[in-house]
Amino acid sequence: MPNLETAFLNKTFSNPTVLSSGILGVYGSSLVRVAIEGAGAVTSKSISLNYRSGHPNPIIVEFEAGLINAVGLSTHGIDDSISEISYAVKNSPSPVIASVFADNVENFALVSQRINEANPDFIEVNISCPNVESEFGKPFATDPKTSAAVTSAVKKVSKAPVIVKLSPNVPNIKLIAKSVVDAGADAICAINTVGPGMVIDIESAKPILSNKVGGVSGPAIKPVAVRCVYDIFSEVDVPIIGVGGVTNGSDAIEMIFAGATAVGIGSAVHYRGIGVFKKVSKEIFRFMDTHDYSSIEEMRGLAHE
Ligand SMILES: Cc1cc2nc3c(=O)[nH]c(=O)nc-3n(C[C@H](O)[C@H](O)[C@H](O)COP(=O)(O)O)c2cc1C
């Protein structure tokens, strides 16, 4: 009988699926609902110290092979978010990952220190959002030194194990992975959205997103995500949450074969509904059953052999 349980650092997920950051993750009650619907772990939307309204609409649009978004890191700020994450931690049947972001190293440390009050199972450090570049400059994740500086600052203050979320928009993701692991990252999440990209409405001859550009997600980015996870697995020895274009069980298996310990799902909630976590788990189970795999661990990284 295949076993979907997945050991991730100091916790065991009931299955390898994880709700990715930014999808149904603003409120504690929605995180709990996704966990009840079958996610092995759930991640909050990224939280910063202060309230941010994000970009004006339109902030998300579907194209032939995925989604493009420029939400602009909207957040209620740390005070409201602490009560939402606390609610999720108390009521969720699955581990809760609190995602944080900031505009500089010092504020990454401050927001990470405050989130301890909510007692999340893990903290995820979003150093990789590509759709606020005009506001924040290049994402931290594009430079090994700044990636390491943020990681060690968060690591010094966080009571929870630290997951660092990387960007695919770099020439050598192995370099960034090594720098964050050397700086103390307990795990890596890869990837954030690809881009930025642009979609133009040919009737008005204008970009659709108010921000003009946004991060690309969904099926279009899966091969990039699989390659990033493959590269990271070959470079460092920490668990990886593989994210990017995972829509069904076969996509999740690809991620696990590339080296992922757990598999993030974001855009597929749009395609397959909130039941996507149970559906993907069932599809993974069926594949394992027909291919004689008994555990997720046994499948991890097989593409490297
Ligand atoms: C609407 C939207 C909002 C997002 N917001 C965040 C965020 O706040 N923090 C973050 O780390 N990633 C954010 N992401 C990126 C996702 O967590 C994920 O890394 C990316 O979408 C690729 O996975 P997918 O193809 O399964 O969607 C967001 C993605 C989307 C589509």
The ligand as an SDF file (V2000), in Angstrom:
LIG
                    3D

 31 33  0  0  0  0  0  0  0  0999 V2000
   -2.0980   35.5780   -7.4970 C   0  0  0  0  0  0  0  0  0  0  0  0
   -0.7680   35.1210   -6.9810 C   0  0  0  0  0  0  0  0  0  0  0  0
   -0.2450   35.7000   -5.8160 C   0  0  0  0  0  0  0  0  0  0  0  0
    0.9920   35.2830   -5.3210 C   0  0  0  0  0  0  0  0  0  0  0  0
    1.4760   35.8410   -4.1720 N   0  0  0  0  0  0  0  0  0  0  0  0
    2.6360   35.3710   -3.6250 C   0  0  0  0  0  0  0  0  0  0  0  0
    3.1140   35.8790   -2.3760 C   0  0  0  0  0  0  0  0  0  0  0  0
    2.4850   36.7190   -1.7280 O   0  0  0  0  0  0  0  0  0  0  0  0
    4.2960   35.3820   -1.9160 N   0  0  0  0  0  0  0  0  0  0  0  0
    5.0320   34.4150   -2.5780 C   0  0  0  0  0  0  0  0  0  0  0  0
    6.0790   33.9900   -2.0930 O   0  0  0  0  0  0  0  0  0  0  0  0
    4.5760   33.9210   -3.7600 N   0  0  0  0  0  0  0  0  0  0  0  0
    3.4120   34.3690   -4.2870 C   0  0  0  0  0  0  0  0  0  0  0  0
    2.9600   33.8370   -5.4780 N   0  0  0  0  0  0  0  0  0  0  0  0
    3.7420   32.8010   -6.1610 C   0  0  0  0  0  0  0  0  0  0  0  0
    3.2360   31.3820   -5.8570 C   0  0  0  0  0  0  0  0  0  0  0  0
    3.3410   31.0760   -4.4860 O   0  0  0  0  0  0  0  0  0  0  0  0
    4.0190   30.3310   -6.6760 C   0  0  0  0  0  0  0  0  0  0  0  0
    5.3810   30.3790   -6.2920 O   0  0  0  0  0  0  0  0  0  0  0  0
    3.9090   30.5680   -8.1860 C   0  0  0  0  0  0  0  0  0  0  0  0
    2.6130   31.0040   -8.5350 O   0  0  0  0  0  0  0  0  0  0  0  0
    4.2500   29.3080   -8.9950 C   0  0  0  0  0  0  0  0  0  0  0  0
    3.3970   28.2440   -8.6540 O   0  0  0  0  0  0  0  0  0  0  0  0
    2.0600   27.8570   -9.5030 P   0  0  0  0  0  0  0  0  0  0  0  0
    2.4790   27.7180  -10.9240 O   0  0  0  0  0  0  0  0  0  0  0  0
    1.5810   26.5800   -8.8620 O   0  0  0  0  0  0  0  0  0  0  0  0
    1.0870   28.9860   -9.3030 O   0  0  0  0  0  0  0  0  0  0  0  0
    1.7170   34.2520   -5.9900 C   0  0  0  0  0  0  0  0  0  0  0  0
    1.1810   33.6850   -7.1590 C   0  0  0  0  0  0  0  0  0  0  0  0
   -0.0380   34.0920   -7.6510 C   0  0  0  0  0  0  0  0  0  0  0  0
   -0.5930   33.4380   -8.8960 C   0  0  0  0  0  0  0  0  0  0  0  0
  1  2  1  0
  2  3  1  0
  2 30  2  0
  3  4  2  0
  4  5  1  0
  4 28  1  0
  5  6  2  0
  6  7  1  0
  6 13  1  0
  7  8  2  0
  7  9  1  0
  9 10  1  0
 10 11  2  0
 10 12  1  0
 12 13  2  0
 13 14  1  0
 14 15  1  0
 14 28  1  0
 15 16  1  0
 16 17  1  0
 16 18  1  0
 18 19  1  0
 18 20  1  0
 20 21  1  0
 20 22  1  0
 22 23  1  0
 23 24  1  0
 24 25  2  0
 24 26  1  0
 24 27  1  0
 28 29  2  0
 29 30  1  0
 30 31  1  0
M  END
$$$$
